[in-house]
Amino acid sequence: MFRGNDGGYTPYGARSLDEIDVFSDFFASSGDPIAVFLFATAKDNSSMAEYNAMKEVVDILDIVGGNLTYKGQSFYTMCTDFCQINEPVRQYYNGLAMRQQNLSDVGSRFQLTFPMMQVLGKELDLSPNFFGVRTEEDGLVEYVKIIMLQIRANIPKNWKKEDAAQYERMISQYFHFEYNSTYVTPLAMSLTYTGDEVVRTGLTIFPFISVGFAVMTTFSVITIYYSSSRLDQWTIHKVSEAVLGCVCPLLATSSALGALFWCGFRFGTILCVTPFLILAIGVDDAYLQIHACMRLTLEDGGMTKREKIARMLVEVGPSITITSMTNLLAFLVGIWTPTPEISLFCAGNAVAILFDFVYQITMYTAILSICENLEMRKNATKRKDSGLSFKNESFTVMLDSYCDWVANAYTHILVLFCFITYLFVSIRGALNINIILSPDKLVIGNSPLLQVNYLRDQFVLPNYTTVNIFVQNPGNLTLQANLDYMNSLMDSFESYPECLGKKFSHYFVRDYESFREASLEEMEMMEEEDESHENKTALEPFSKQAMADFLAWPEFQHWNGFVKFDKNGMLSRFWATVSYHGEGLGDFQVRRRMLTRWRATADQFTSLNVSIFDDYAPFVDTLETILPATISTSICTLICMMIVCFLFMYNVFTVFVATLAITSICIGVFGFLSMWGIDLDPISMACTIMSIGFSVDFPAHITFHYFREGLHDSQSTPAKRVARSLAAIGFPLLQCGISTILFVLCLLFVPTYMGEVFVKTMILVVTLGLIHGLFVVPAFLCAFTAIHHACFSSSKVAHSQSFSSLAKLFSWRISPSTSDNKISV
């Protein structure tokens, strides 16, 4: 009934794309036809079959037919084949009008029954227009929920595709925002309006970037003020560092998207989320750099600006590079997904992350250098005093106690039990996820399309579901064998238990054969065997010339839109429809199975080159590939994460812990999203790819610092290495996590499914990432170190021998350089 708008979510090579091409090619001579559907429901929820409601519906039909014009054309002036498509509605109103006037002969002229009404003895089908119908015992209509009007016309010759879109847009805008109704509520739907609503949904998110930026900068200034004050390093220049740390990711996003659009990439509404994502990722790197500079100032306040910036890059540069490269690789892998919209989303994010990394280590480092220079001039006479250690004494004691507890064997047993339970719950939730994609997920919460889709799924589809059948090679139907084969095709589609029956199908052959039989009988009765009649009988029955009288007859004029002839005037293609009903046809899974059956039936008639068209097909094909694509993409991404971590830590022990933590976070995100009411669809798939890249930040930082502490101080205990690691990156991780959650909550200001999925995903990634980074990973690192020490150390000596044995067994590393040994932790 409606042509679907896949919006770039249909995977490459999907069968529905070929079916759309066949549909478009059938109407290629005039372009895709104009198609607008008007749903009319009663304002007081009364029956639409009442006189006042029906009168207003007919008025709406007249407004569309004659009053709404574009470039001087109205529906009545441009329609050719489907001008009478809404005639049953008008005739039903005429019957009500006669009944309203108490005319005595109304019963003999009109029988207002459903699904077939009779007008002067002729049957008219009401099933394409009346939905949610209740009838009395004699078939008379008692109640009607919806009346649907179809506005179908071929594009005028002097119109372009944009003109047709503007005409459809004009009708939708008029009835949604301008029309003053009395008894009914009209809702319009068209392909153009659907696309407009999808774009509007994405653009509605954009203004809230400023709100999120304000939240992020405020939080950054407050937290950096707190941390720098405790280290006695607060200056007004810290405000510049905090604010510009938030500006840098936005500059990277604008540069990346500008570069992509300049290179010819199209805009997708899902790219509206990219600024939020990149800002959440990029601020983490700024926090690390700011806190590294403050620690270096605390350790050696007499170092030069050049030395401080150099040592800052040595200390946090690898961590920033690890997280940036893993995020970049995660989205690069996502580019190869079969769904165009997800591929576009991943391409935009990958380029933005690359720009952000470059800006972070160049532009933002230069900003830090300037600010540090100003601070060093201002604080040239300032040195560490006794009060400084007093300020941090309580935090030091608490951190040491926490790390001793994390390194305890009983804690390891508790963590293992909780970890196994967590994985069990997460995997169970992931296995129960629903695979559903509906048009409702692509539009904003106040869109009229939501009400249209509700009426369609609840009332229209269960009562009147239509399959469009395009026969592209009918052959010579003059041969009875070919005609019988063609009829068997229609019989196959009409043999379904859900089929309404042959009289509800649109198959031109049946009307044409009846017309020919009547014409031949008329000719025999007139007994005129003149030359003109002999010529008509000698023509090929299914040629354009032979069918001219049939297609010109007012009753059969609509068949002009169903048949196509080749340059020789012979039938080359035709379009037919078969209608079905059933309570479950409004359910996506039932429609999915029905589409599979339709395609299987079409494939049985290969010589006819049959193609079917259903507007749900793009969504169904998307879901057929979404699960394997998600699994394969996730596995490839995790392998890339592991390789990157190994390049920087070159230690199997720490890389294993980091990879295990990343995998655990991703499984948790996927499982808890399912339990949180999120389905598996292209949007949640994009969030899964995003979560893999973003989850690297938390375990990668702690494992890298733990690994580095072992290199720089081989005699330190696991608890001390964890304490030093958390002292270096614990507060920045908390700062990043909390600010990210506060920032993405701004997406909830716009009631969209896309925003809801991204918010829930980011909350889960940050929460699980912080739990893993600050608790699970340190416990695992201490446990594995203790196990190795117990199993492979011959004596209870210093941990330097333990680490040396560990390095020999698990790692292939280069000895620390002299520059590394200079770093004081």
C-alpha positions in Angstrom: 0.0 0.0 0.0 2.7 2.5 1.0 6.1 2.6 -0.5 8.6 2.2 2.3 11.3 4.6 3.0 14.3 2.6 4.2 16.3 5.8 4.8 19.6 4.0 4.1 18.9 1.2 6.5 18.4 -1.5 3.8 21.6 -3.5 3.4 23.6 -3.5 0.1 22.5 -6.3 -2.2 19.1 -6.8 -0.4 16.4 -8.3 -2.5 14.1 -5.4 -1.6 16.4 -3.0 -3.5 15.9 -5.0 -6.7 12.1 -5.0 -6.0 12.2 -1.3 -5.6 14.1 -0.9 -8.9 11.4 -3.0 -10.6 8.7 -0.9 -9.1 10.4 2.4 -10.2 11.2 1.0 -13.6 7.5 0.2 -14.1 6.6 3.8 -13.7 9.8 5.2 -15.3 8.0 6.7 -18.2 6.4 9.3 -16.0 8.5 9.0 -12.8 7.4 7.5 -9.5 3.7 8.3 -9.3 2.2 10.7 -6.8 0.8 8.8 -3.8 -0.7 10.4 -0.7 -2.9 8.6 1.7 -5.4 10.4 3.9 -6.6 8.8 7.1 -9.8 10.2 8.5 -11.0 9.3 12.1 -13.9 10.8 14.1 -12.9 13.4 16.7 -15.2 12.0 19.3 -14.3 8.4 18.4 -17.8 7.9 16.9 -18.5 6.0 13.7 -17.2 7.5 10.5 -20.2 6.0 8.7 -22.4 8.8 10.2 -23.7 11.5 7.8 -21.8 14.5 9.2 -18.5 12.7 9.3 -19.0 11.3 5.7 -20.0 14.7 4.5 -16.7 16.2 5.8 -14.7 13.3 4.2 -16.3 14.1 0.8 -15.5 17.8 1.4 -11.8 16.8 2.1 -11.9 14.8 -1.2 -13.1 17.9 -3.1 -10.5 20.1 -1.4 -7.7 17.8 -2.6 -9.3 17.3 -6.0 -9.8 21.0 -6.9 -8.7 23.5 -4.3 -5.1 22.4 -3.5 -3.1 23.3 -6.6 0.6 23.4 -7.4 1.9 25.1 -10.5 -1.7 25.4 -11.6 -2.4 21.6 -11.3 -4.9 19.9 -9.0 -5.5 16.3 -8.5 -8.5 16.3 -10.8 -6.5 18.0 -13.6 -3.5 15.7 -13.4 -5.0 12.3 -12.7 -5.6 9.9 -15.6 -5.9 6.3 -14.4 -6.9 6.5 -10.8 -9.4 9.4 -10.8 -12.2 7.2 -9.6 -10.3 5.3 -6.9 -12.2 7.0 -4.1 -15.6 6.7 -5.8 -17.0 4.1 -3.4 -16.6 6.7 -0.6 -18.6 9.3 -2.5 -21.3 6.8 -3.4 -21.6 5.7 0.2 -22.1 9.3 1.2 -24.7 9.7 -1.6 -26.6 6.8 0.0 -26.5 8.4 3.4 -27.6 11.7 2.0 -30.7 10.1 0.4 -31.4 8.3 3.6 -31.1 11.6 5.5 -33.8 13.0 3.2 -36.0 10.0 3.9 -36.4 9.2 0.2 -38.6 6.2 -0.3 -36.6 4.5 -3.0 -33.2 4.7 -1.3 -33.3 1.0 -0.6 -33.7 0.1 -4.2 -30.8 2.4 -5.3 -28.3 1.9 -2.5 -27.5 -1.0 -0.3 -25.0 0.3 2.3 -23.4 -3.1 3.1 -19.8 -4.1 3.7 -17.5 -5.1 2.1 -19.5 -4.8 -1.1 -22.1 -2.1 -1.4 -24.5 -1.9 -4.3 -25.4 1.2 -6.3 -28.2 0.7 -8.9 -27.4 -3.0 -8.9 -23.6 -2.5 -9.4 -21.2 -3.7 -6.7 -18.6 -1.3 -5.3 -15.7 -2.6 -3.1 -15.4 -0.6 0.2 -12.6 -2.7 1.7 -9.8 -0.4 0.3 -11.4 2.6 2.0 -13.3 1.4 5.2 -11.4 -0.1 8.1 -12.3 -1.1 11.6 -15.8 -2.0 10.4 -18.6 -3.6 12.4 -21.6 -4.8 10.6 -25.1 -5.9 11.5 -26.5 -9.3 10.8 -27.8 -8.3 7.3 -24.4 -6.8 6.4 -25.3 -3.2 6.8 -22.5 -1.0 8.2 -22.8 -0.3 11.9 -19.5 1.3 12.8 -16.4 2.5 10.9 -13.2 3.5 12.6 -11.2 4.8 9.7 -11.9 6.0 6.2 -8.8 6.2 3.9 -8.6 8.2 0.8 -6.0 7.5 -1.8 -4.6 10.3 -3.9 -2.8 8.7 -6.9 -1.7 10.3 -10.1 1.1 10.2 -12.6 3.5 13.2 -12.7 2.5 15.8 -15.3 5.0 16.0 -18.2 6.3 19.5 -17.3 7.0 18.5 -13.7 10.2 17.3 -12.2 10.7 14.9 -9.3 11.1 17.8 -6.9 7.7 19.2 -8.0 6.0 15.9 -7.2 7.6 15.9 -3.8 6.5 19.4 -3.2 2.9 18.6 -4.1 2.9 15.6 -1.7 4.4 17.8 1.0 1.8 20.6 0.4 -1.1 18.1 1.0 0.5 16.8 4.2 1.3 20.2 5.6 -2.2 21.5 4.8 -4.1 18.8 6.6 -1.7 18.6 9.6 -1.4 22.3 10.3 -3.9 24.4 8.3 -7.2 22.5 7.9 -9.9 23.3 10.4 -12.0 20.2 10.9 -15.3 19.9 12.6 -16.1 16.2 12.9 -13.0 14.3 11.7 -9.2 14.3 12.2 -7.4 13.9 8.9 -3.8 12.6 8.8 -1.7 12.5 5.6 1.1 10.1 4.8 3.4 10.1 1.8 6.9 9.0 0.9 8.0 12.6 0.8 6.4 13.5 4.2 8.0 10.4 5.8 11.4 11.4 4.6 10.8 15.0 5.9 9.9 13.6 9.3 13.0 11.4 9.5 15.2 14.4 8.6 13.3 16.7 11.1 13.9 14.1 13.8 17.7 14.3 13.4 17.9 18.0 13.0 15.8 18.5 16.2 18.7 17.1 18.2 21.2 19.6 16.9 20.2 22.7 19.0 20.8 20.6 22.2 24.5 20.4 21.4 24.8 23.8 22.9 23.0 22.7 26.1 25.2 19.7 26.3 28.3 21.8 25.7 27.3 24.1 28.5 26.7 21.2 30.9 30.1 19.6 29.9 32.1 22.9 30.3 30.5 23.7 33.6 31.2 20.3 35.0 34.8 20.4 33.6 35.5 23.8 35.2 34.0 22.7 38.6 35.9 19.4 38.7 39.2 20.8 37.5 38.8 23.6 40.1 38.3 21.0 42.8 41.3 18.9 41.8 43.7 21.8 41.2 42.7 23.5 44.4 43.6 20.4 46.4 47.0 20.4 44.8 47.2 24.2 45.4 47.6 24.8 41.6 44.4 26.7 40.8 44.7 29.7 38.5 42.3 31.4 36.2 44.0 29.7 33.2 42.5 26.4 34.3 39.2 27.7 33.1 40.7 28.2 29.6 42.1 24.6 29.7 38.7 23.2 30.8 36.6 25.1 28.2 39.0 24.6 25.3 39.2 20.9 26.2 35.5 20.8 25.3 35.9 23.0 22.2 38.5 20.8 20.6 36.3 17.8 20.0 33.6 20.0 18.5 36.2 21.5 16.1 37.2 18.0 15.2 33.6 17.0 14.5 33.0 20.0 12.3 36.2 19.5 10.4 35.5 15.8 9.9 31.9 16.2 8.7 32.8 19.2 6.5 35.6 17.1 4.9 33.2 14.2 4.3 30.5 16.4 2.7 33.1 18.1 0.6 34.2 14.6 -0.6 30.6 13.8 -1.7 29.3 11.9 1.3 25.6 12.3 1.9 24.0 13.6 5.0 22.3 11.0 7.3 20.2 11.8 10.4 22.2 9.4 12.5 25.2 11.7 12.0 23.5 14.2 14.3 24.7 12.1 17.2 28.3 12.3 16.1 29.1 15.6 17.9 27.8 14.2 21.2 29.8 11.0 20.8 33.1 12.8 19.8 32.8 15.3 22.6 32.3 12.6 25.2 35.4 10.7 23.9 37.6 13.8 23.3 37.1 15.4 26.7 38.5 12.2 28.3 41.9 12.9 26.6 41.8 16.6 27.8 41.2 15.5 31.4 44.2 13.1 31.2 46.5 15.8 29.9 45.4 18.4 32.4 45.9 16.1 35.4 49.2 14.8 34.1 50.5 18.4 34.0 49.3 19.0 37.6 51.0 15.8 38.8 54.2 16.8 37.1 54.1 20.2 38.7 53.6 18.6 42.1 56.5 16.2 41.6 59.0 18.8 40.3 57.9 22.4 40.3 61.2 23.5 39.0 61.1 21.8 35.5 60.9 23.9 32.4 57.7 24.3 30.3 59.3 22.2 27.5 60.2 19.4 30.0 56.8 19.4 31.5 54.9 19.1 28.1 57.4 16.5 26.9 56.9 14.4 30.0 53.2 14.9 29.9 53.1 13.4 26.4 55.3 10.6 27.5 53.1 9.8 30.4 49.6 10.0 28.8 50.4 10.0 25.1 50.3 6.2 24.8 47.0 6.0 26.7 45.5 8.6 24.4 46.8 6.9 21.4 45.5 3.5 22.5 42.0 4.8 23.1 42.0 6.8 19.9 43.3 4.0 17.7 40.9 1.5 19.2 38.0 3.8 18.7 39.2 4.6 15.2 39.5 0.9 14.3 36.2 0.1 15.8 34.4 2.5 13.5 36.6 1.6 10.5 35.5 -2.0 10.9 31.9 -0.8 11.2 32.2 0.9 7.8 32.1 -2.5 6.2 28.7 -3.4 7.6 26.1 -4.1 4.9 23.8 -1.3 6.2 24.4 2.0 4.4 23.3 4.2 7.3 25.5 2.4 9.8 28.4 2.5 7.4 27.9 6.3 7.0 27.7 6.7 10.8 30.9 4.7 11.3 32.7 6.7 8.6 31.8 10.0 10.1 32.9 8.9 13.6 36.1 7.4 12.4 37.2 10.6 10.6 36.1 12.7 13.5 38.1 10.6 16.0 41.1 10.9 13.7 40.8 14.7 13.6 40.2 14.8 17.4 43.4 12.8 18.0 45.4 15.2 15.7 43.9 18.3 17.3 44.5 16.8 20.8 48.2 16.2 20.5 48.9 19.4 18.5 46.4 22.2 19.1 45.3 21.3 22.6 48.9 20.5 23.6 49.9 23.9 22.4 47.1 25.5 24.4 48.3 23.6 27.5 51.8 24.9 26.8 50.6 28.5 26.7 48.6 28.1 29.9 51.4 26.3 31.7 53.8 29.1 30.7 51.4 31.7 32.1 51.0 29.7 35.3 54.7 29.1 35.7 55.4 32.9 35.5 52.7 33.6 38.0 53.8 30.9 40.4 57.5 31.3 40.0 58.1 31.9 43.7 55.6 29.2 44.8 56.8 25.9 46.1 55.3 22.9 47.8 54.7 23.4 51.5 53.6 21.2 54.4 50.0 22.0 54.0 49.9 20.3 50.6 50.4 16.8 51.9 47.9 17.5 54.7 45.2 18.3 52.1 45.6 14.9 50.4 46.4 12.8 53.4 42.9 11.4 53.8 42.7 10.5 50.1 46.1 8.8 50.3 45.1 6.6 53.2 41.7 5.8 51.6 43.4 4.9 48.3 46.0 2.7 50.0 43.3 0.9 52.0 41.2 0.3 48.9 44.1 -1.1 46.9 45.1 -3.4 49.8 41.5 -4.7 49.8 41.5 -5.2 46.1 44.8 -7.2 46.3 43.3 -9.5 49.0 42.7 -13.1 47.9 39.2 -13.1 49.4 38.3 -10.1 47.3 39.5 -12.0 44.3 37.1 -14.9 45.0 34.2 -12.4 45.5 35.1 -10.6 42.3 35.2 -13.9 40.4 31.8 -15.0 41.7 30.2 -11.6 40.9 31.9 -11.6 37.5 30.5 -15.0 36.5 27.0 -14.0 37.7 27.2 -10.8 35.8 28.2 -12.6 32.6 25.4 -15.2 33.0 22.8 -12.5 33.4 24.2 -10.5 30.5 24.4 -13.4 28.1 20.9 -14.5 29.0 19.6 -11.0 28.3 21.5 -10.8 25.0 20.1 -14.2 23.8 16.5 -12.9 24.4 16.9 -9.7 22.4 14.1 -9.0 19.9 15.0 -8.2 16.3 12.5 -5.6 15.2 12.7 -2.4 13.0 9.7 -0.3 12.5 9.2 3.1 10.9 8.2 4.5 14.4 11.8 4.2 15.5 13.0 6.7 12.9 10.7 9.7 13.8 10.3 12.1 16.7 7.8 11.3 19.4 5.3 14.1 18.4 5.3 13.2 14.7 1.8 12.6 13.1 3.4 9.5 11.4 3.3 7.7 14.8 -0.5 7.9 14.8 -0.7 7.0 11.1 1.4 3.9 11.7 -0.7 3.0 14.7 -3.9 3.2 12.7 -2.3 1.3 9.9 -0.9 -1.6 12.0 -4.0 -1.9 14.2 -6.8 -1.4 11.7 -5.7 -1.2 8.0 -3.2 -4.1 7.6 -5.2 -6.7 9.6 -8.2 -6.0 7.3 -6.6 -5.2 4.0 -2.9 -6.2 3.3 -2.0 -6.0 -0.4 0.9 -7.5 -2.3 2.0 -5.9 -5.5 2.9 -8.3 -8.2 4.9 -7.2 -11.2 5.1 -9.6 -14.2 8.0 -8.5 -16.4 7.9 -11.2 -19.0 4.3 -12.3 -19.6 5.0 -13.8 -23.0 2.5 -14.2 -25.8 -0.8 -14.5 -23.9 -2.6 -15.2 -27.2 -1.5 -18.8 -26.6 -3.9 -20.4 -24.2 -1.1 -22.4 -22.5 0.7 -19.1 -21.7 -2.5 -17.5 -20.5 -3.3 -20.6 -18.3 0.2 -20.4 -16.8 -0.3 -16.7 -16.1 -3.7 -17.4 -14.4 -2.0 -20.1 -12.3 0.4 -17.5 -11.0 -2.6 -15.5 -9.7 -4.3 -18.6 -8.4 -1.1 -19.4 -6.3 -1.2 -16.0 -4.6 -5.0 -16.3 -4.1 -4.7 -19.8 -2.6 -3.4 -18.5 0.7 -5.8 -19.0 3.6 -5.5 -15.3 4.4 -6.7 -14.2 0.9 -9.8 -12.1 0.8 -10.9 -13.7 -2.5 -10.6 -13.2 -6.3 -13.1 -10.3 -6.4 -10.8 -8.3 -4.2 -7.8 -8.8 -6.5 -6.8 -6.4 -9.3 -6.0 -8.6 -12.3 -6.8 -7.0 -15.6 -7.1 -10.2 -17.5 -10.4 -11.1 -15.9 -12.1 -7.8 -16.7 -10.6 -7.9 -20.2 -11.9 -11.4 -21.0 -15.4 -10.4 -19.8 -15.2 -7.2 -21.9 -14.1 -9.2 -25.0 -16.9 -11.8 -24.5 -19.5 -9.0 -24.2 -18.0 -7.3 -27.3 -18.1 -10.5 -29.4 -21.7 -11.2 -28.4 -22.7 -7.7 -29.3 -21.0 -8.0 -32.7 -22.8 -11.3 -33.3 -26.1 -9.8 -32.4 -25.6 -6.9 -34.7 -24.6 -9.4 -37.4 -22.3 -6.9 -38.9 -19.3 -8.5 -40.6 -18.0 -5.4 -42.1 -14.3 -4.8 -42.6 -13.8 -2.9 -39.3 -15.1 -5.8 -37.2 -13.1 -8.3 -39.2 -10.0 -6.2 -38.5 -10.7 -6.1 -34.7 -11.2 -9.8 -34.5 -8.0 -10.4 -36.4 -5.9 -8.3 -34.0 -3.7 -9.9 -31.3 -6.0 -9.9 -28.3 -3.3 -8.5 -25.9 -2.0 -5.8 -28.2 -2.4 -2.1 -27.4 -4.6 -1.7 -30.5 -6.9 -4.5 -29.5 -7.2 -3.3 -25.9 -7.8 0.3 -26.9 -11.6 0.2 -26.5 -11.3 -1.7 -23.2 -8.8 0.8 -21.7 -10.9 3.7 -22.9 -14.1 2.4 -21.3 -14.8 4.6 -18.2 -15.4 1.5 -16.0 -12.0 0.0 -16.9 -10.0 3.2 -17.5 -8.0 2.5 -14.3 -6.4 -0.5 -16.0 -4.2 1.9 -18.0 -2.0 2.2 -14.9 -1.6 -1.6 -14.7 -0.3 -2.5 -18.1 2.7 -1.5 -20.2 3.3 -2.1 -23.9 6.5 -2.4 -25.9 7.4 -0.3 -29.0 5.5 -2.8 -31.2 2.4 -2.3 -29.2 2.4 -5.7 -27.5 1.9 -6.3 -23.8 5.3 -6.4 -22.2 4.6 -6.0 -18.5 1.7 -5.7 -16.1 1.0 -5.1 -12.5 -1.5 -7.0 -10.3 -2.5 -7.0 -6.7 -3.9 -9.6 -4.3 -5.4 -8.7 -0.9 -5.3 -10.5 2.4 -6.7 -10.2 5.9 -5.8 -11.6 9.3 -5.5 -10.4 12.9 -1.8 -10.9 13.0 -0.9 -9.0 9.8 -0.3 -5.9 11.7 2.5 -7.7 13.6 6.0 -7.3 12.1 7.0 -10.9 12.5 3.8 -12.1 10.8 4.4 -9.7 7.9 8.0 -11.0 7.8 6.8 -14.6 7.3 4.2 -13.5 4.8 6.8 -11.7 2.7 8.9 -14.8 2.7 5.9 -16.8 1.4 5.2 -14.2 -1.3 8.7 -14.3 -2.5 8.7 -18.1 -2.6 5.5 -18.1 -4.7 7.0 -15.6 -7.1 10.2 -17.7 -7.5 8.1 -20.7 -8.7 7.3 -18.8 -11.9 10.8 -18.0 -13.1 9.9 -17.8 -16.8 7.5 -14.9 -16.0 10.2 -12.9 -14.2 7.9 -12.1 -11.3 8.8 -9.5 -8.7 6.7 -8.6 -5.7 6.7 -5.2 -3.9 5.9 -4.6 -0.2 6.8 -1.4 1.7 7.9 -3.5 4.7 10.4 -5.4 2.6 13.3 -3.0 3.2 12.9 -3.3 7.0 12.6 -7.1 6.8 15.8 -7.4 4.7 17.6 -5.2 7.2 16.8 -7.5 10.0 17.8 -10.6 8.1 21.4 -9.4 8.1 21.5 -7.4 11.3 22.4 -10.3 13.7 25.2 -11.9 11.7 26.5 -8.4 10.8 26.5 -7.4 14.5 28.3 -10.6 15.6 30.9 -10.5 12.9 31.6 -6.8 13.3 31.9 -7.2 17.1 34.4 -10.0 16.8 36.5 -8.2 14.2 36.5 -5.1 16.3 37.5 -7.0 19.5 40.4 -8.6 17.6 41.6 -5.2 16.4 41.3 -3.9 20.0 43.5 -6.7 21.2 46.1 -6.1 18.5 46.3 -2.4 19.4 46.7 -3.0 23.1 49.4 -5.5 22.4 51.3 -3.0 20.2 51.5 -0.6 23.2 51.8 -3.0 26.1 53.5 -5.9 24.3 52.6 -8.1 27.3 50.2 -11.1 26.9 49.3 -10.9 30.6 48.0 -7.3 30.6 46.6 -7.5 27.0 44.5 -10.5 28.1 43.1 -8.7 31.1 42.3 -5.6 28.9 40.6 -7.7 26.2 38.6 -9.7 28.7 37.4 -6.5 30.3 36.4 -5.0 26.9 34.6 -8.2 26.0 32.8 -8.2 29.3 31.7 -4.6 29.0 30.3 -5.2 25.5 28.4 -8.3 26.5 27.0 -6.4 29.5 25.9 -3.5 27.3 24.3 -5.8 24.8 22.5 -7.9 27.5 21.3 -5.0 29.6 20.1 -3.1 26.6 17.9 -6.0 25.8 16.5 -6.1 29.4 16.1 -2.3 29.2 13.6 -2.7 26.4 15.9 -2.0 23.4 15.6 -4.2 20.3 18.3 -5.3 17.9 18.1 -2.9 14.9 20.5 -0.8 12.9 20.5 1.9 15.5 21.3 -0.4 18.4 23.9 -2.1 16.1 25.6 1.3 15.7 25.5 1.7 19.4 27.1 -1.7 19.9 30.0 -0.8 17.6 30.3 2.5 19.5 30.3 0.8 22.8 33.1 -1.5 21.8 35.3 1.4 20.9 34.3 3.5 23.9 34.6 0.6 26.4 38.3 0.4 25.6 39.0 3.7 27.4 38.4 2.4 30.9 40.3 -0.9 31.1 43.0 0.3 28.7 44.1 3.2 30.9 44.4 1.1 34.1 46.1 -1.9 32.4 48.6 0.4 30.6 49.5 2.2 33.8 49.8 -1.0 35.7 52.0 -2.4 33.0 54.1 0.7 33.0 54.5 0.8 36.8 55.9 -2.7 36.6 58.5 -1.5 34.1 59.5 1.5 36.1 59.5 -0.1 39.5 59.9 -3.8 39.3 60.1 -4.2 43.1 56.6 -2.7 43.7 53.8 -4.9 45.0 50.6 -5.4 43.0 48.7 -3.2 45.5 51.2 -0.4 45.1 51.1 -0.6 41.3 47.3 -0.4 41.4 47.5 2.5 43.8 49.9 4.5 41.6 47.8 3.7 38.6 44.5 4.8 40.2 46.3 7.9 41.6 47.3 8.8 38.0 44.0 8.1 36.1 41.3 7.3 38.7 39.9 10.9 39.0 40.1 11.6 35.3 38.2 8.4 34.6 35.5 9.4 37.1 35.5 12.9 35.7 35.1 11.6 32.1 32.4 9.1 33.1 30.2 11.5 35.0 30.5 14.3 32.5 29.7 11.9 29.6 26.5 10.7 31.3 25.5 14.3 32.1 26.2 15.3 28.5 24.3 12.6 26.7 21.3 13.1 28.9 20.6 16.2 26.8 19.5 13.8 24.0 16.4 13.0 26.1 15.1 16.5 25.6 14.1 15.2 22.1 11.7 12.2 22.4 13.3 9.9 19.8 14.2 6.3 19.8 17.6 7.0 18.4 18.4 9.4 21.3 17.0 6.9 23.8 19.2 4.1 22.5 22.3 6.3 22.6 21.6 7.5 26.1 21.0 4.1 27.5 24.1 2.7 25.7 26.3 5.5 27.0 25.0 5.1 30.6 25.7 1.4 30.4 29.1 1.7 28.8 30.2 4.4 31.3 28.8 2.6 34.4 30.2 -0.8 33.4 33.4 0.7 32.2 34.0 2.5 35.6 33.2 -0.7 37.5 35.6 -2.6 35.4 38.3 0.0 35.3 38.3 0.9 39.0 37.4 -2.4 40.5 37.3 -5.6 38.3 40.4 -5.0 36.3 42.6 -4.0 39.3 41.4 -7.1 41.1 42.2 -9.3 38.1 45.6 -7.8 37.7 46.4 -8.4 41.3 45.0 -11.9 41.2 46.9 -13.0 38.1 50.1 -11.5 39.5 49.6 -13.4 42.7 48.8 -16.7 41.0 51.9 -16.3 38.8 54.0 -15.5 41.8 52.7 -18.5 43.7 53.2 -20.9 40.8 56.4 -19.8 39.2 58.5 -18.2 41.9 60.8 -20.6 43.8 61.1 -18.4 46.9 59.2 -15.7 48.7 61.4 -12.9 47.7 60.8 -9.5 46.4 58.3 -8.9 43.7 61.0 -7.9 41.3 61.8 -11.6 40.7 58.1 -12.2 40.3 57.7 -9.6 37.7 60.9 -10.6 35.9 59.6 -14.2 35.7 56.3 -12.9 34.5 57.9 -10.9 31.8 60.0 -13.8 30.6 57.0 -16.1 30.4 54.2 -13.8 29.1 55.8 -10.9 27.2 58.0 -9.9 24.4 59.1 -6.5 25.3 61.9 -4.0 24.7 63.9 -3.0 27.7 62.8 0.4 29.1 64.7 3.2 27.6 66.8 5.6 29.5 64.1 8.2 29.1 61.6 5.9 30.7 63.8 5.4 33.7 63.9 9.1 34.3 60.2 9.3 34.9 59.5 9.5 38.6 56.1 8.2 39.6 
